[in-house]
Amino acid sequence: MYVIEGTLSQAERRTLFDDNTLTGDAVAIFPADRCVWEMETYNGSDYTIARASIVASDREFLIANPRLGVLGKTGRFVGMTV
């Protein structure tokens, strides 16, 4: 299963989960089929994602520092981009 790992800001988390008690940024893993992202130009050695968002409730929520990857057999995130 392809996933996007990244950080949601406090404001994005509060809006996405409709919970004003959430504090601070949080690193999370999202299913890639629920996200939109844009790849940067391949630099010859690594792929990177320029920006990514999760789409929910007819709105996009920005994911900071996104990385594309898969979930391994043990449930661990295995990155495909840097």
DOVO-570872 format. One line per 5 residues: number of its first residue (from 1); their letters; for each residue x negated, y negated, z of N, C-alpha, C. Coordinates in steps of 0.1 Angstrom, whole numbers, plus 5000, padded with zeros to 4 digits. Example, Ala and Ser with C-alpha at 12.3 -4.5 7.8 and 13.67 -1.06 7.14 Angstrom:
// DOVO-570872
1) AS) 4868,5057,5078,4877,5045,5078,4868,5033,5078 | 4872,5022,5071,4863,5011,5071,4871,5000,5079
END
This chain:
// DOVO-570872
1) MYVIE) 4992,5012,5000,5000,5000,5000,4991,4988,5000 | 4993,4979,4990,4986,4966,4990,4991,4957,5000 | 4982,4949,5007,4986,4940,5017,4978,4927,5015 | 4983,4916,5021,4975,4904,5023,4973,4901,5038 | 4960,4900,5041,4957,4896,5055,4953,4881,5055
6) GTLSQ) 4958,4874,5065,4955,4860,5066,4961,4854,5079 | 4960,4841,5080,4964,4834,5092,4976,4825,5089 | 4986,4826,5098,4998,4818,5098,4996,4807,5108 | 4998,4795,5105,4997,4784,5115,5009,4785,5124 | 5007,4778,5136,5018,4777,5146,5031,4773,5140
11) AERRT) 5030,4762,5132,5043,4756,5126,5049,4766,5116 | 5041,4773,5108,5047,4783,5099,5053,4795,5106 | 5046,4800,5117,5051,4811,5125,5064,4807,5131 | 5065,4795,5137,5078,4791,5144,5089,4790,5134 | 5087,4786,5122,5097,4785,5112,5101,4799,5106
16) LFDDN) 5091,4807,5103,5093,4820,5097,5101,4829,5107 | 5097,4829,5120,5104,4838,5130,5115,4831,5137 | 5118,4818,5134,5128,4810,5141,5127,4811,5156 | 5114,4808,5161,5112,4809,5175,5102,4798,5179 | 5107,4788,5186,5099,4776,5190,5090,4779,5202
21) TLTGD) 5090,4791,5208,5081,4794,5219,5068,4799,5214 | 5066,4803,5201,5053,4808,5196,5043,4797,5197 | 5031,4800,5202,5020,4790,5202,5008,4795,5195 | 5001,4786,5189,4988,4790,5182,4989,4797,5169 | 4978,4797,5162,4978,4804,5149,4976,4819,5152
26) AVAIF) 4980,4827,5142,4979,4842,5143,4975,4848,5130 | 4966,4858,5131,4962,4866,5120,4972,4877,5119 | 4977,4879,5106,4987,4890,5104,4985,4896,5091 | 4991,4908,5089,4990,4915,5076,5005,4916,5070 | 5006,4912,5057,5018,4911,5051,5018,4921,5039
31) PADRC) 5030,4927,5035,5031,4935,5023,5029,4926,5011 | 5020,4930,5002,5017,4922,4990,5029,4920,4981 | 5038,4929,4981,5050,4928,4973,5060,4917,4978 | 5057,4912,4989,5065,4901,4995,5058,4888,4994 | 5046,4888,4988,5037,4876,4988,5035,4872,4973
36) VWEME) 5031,4859,4972,5026,4854,4959,5012,4848,4962 | 5003,4851,4952,4989,4846,4954,4983,4842,4941 | 4972,4834,4942,4965,4830,4930,4950,4834,4932 | 4945,4841,4922,4931,4845,4923,4922,4833,4918 | 4910,4832,4924,4901,4822,4919,4893,4829,4908
41) TYNGS) 4885,4821,4901,4877,4827,4890,4867,4836,4896 | 4865,4848,4889,4855,4858,4894,4841,4852,4892 | 4833,4852,4903,4820,4846,4903,4809,4855,4899 | 4812,4867,4895,4801,4877,4891,4798,4887,4901 | 4802,4885,4914,4799,4895,4924,4812,4898,4933
46) DYTIA) 4820,4888,4935,4831,4889,4945,4844,4883,4939 | 4855,4889,4943,4868,4883,4940,4873,4875,4952 | 4879,4864,4950,4885,4857,4961,4899,4852,4957 | 4907,4849,4968,4921,4844,4965,4921,4829,4969 | 4925,4821,4959,4926,4807,4961,4936,4803,4972
51) RASIV) 4948,4808,4971,4959,4806,4980,4969,4817,4980 | 4976,4818,4991,4986,4829,4991,4998,4824,5000 | 5010,4829,4998,5021,4826,5006,5030,4838,5007 | 5037,4840,5018,5047,4850,5019,5061,4844,5016 | 5069,4851,5009,5082,4846,5005,5093,4852,5014
56) ASDRE) 5100,4844,5021,5111,4848,5030,5121,4837,5031 | 5134,4841,5031,5145,4832,5033,5144,4821,5022 | 5141,4824,5010,5141,4814,4999,5130,4803,5001 | 5120,4806,5009,5109,4797,5011,5096,4804,5012 | 5085,4796,5008,5072,4802,5009,5065,4797,5022
61) FLIAN) 5058,4806,5029,5051,4802,5041,5036,4804,5038 | 5028,4794,5039,5014,4794,5035,5006,4803,5044 | 4997,4811,5038,4988,4820,5045,4974,4815,5043 | 4968,4811,5054,4954,4805,5053,4944,4817,5053 | 4933,4815,5047,4922,4825,5046,4927,4838,5041
66) PRLGV) 4934,4839,5030,4940,4852,5026,4930,4861,5020 | 4932,4874,5022,4923,4885,5016,4933,4896,5012 | 4931,4901,5000,4938,4912,4994,4931,4925,4998 | 4939,4935,5002,4934,4948,5005,4944,4958,5006 | 4941,4969,5012,4949,4981,5014,4949,4985,5029
71) LGKTG) 4958,4993,5033,4958,4999,5046,4952,5013,5044 | 4942,5016,5052,4936,5029,5051,4944,5040,5059 | 4939,5052,5058,4947,5063,5065,4949,5060,5080 | 4940,5054,5086,4941,5051,5101,4949,5038,5104 | 4953,5031,5093,4961,5019,5095,4952,5007,5095
76) RFVGM) 4939,5009,5093,4929,4998,5093,4930,4990,5080 | 4928,4977,5080,4928,4969,5068,4914,4971,5061 | 4915,4974,5048,4903,4976,5040,4904,4965,5029 | 4895,4955,5030,4895,4944,5021,4890,4947,5007 | 4897,4941,4997,4892,4942,4983,4887,4929,4978
81) TV) 4890,4918,4985,4885,4905,4982,4878,4899,4994 | 4870,4889,4992,4863,4882,5003,4870,4868,5006
END
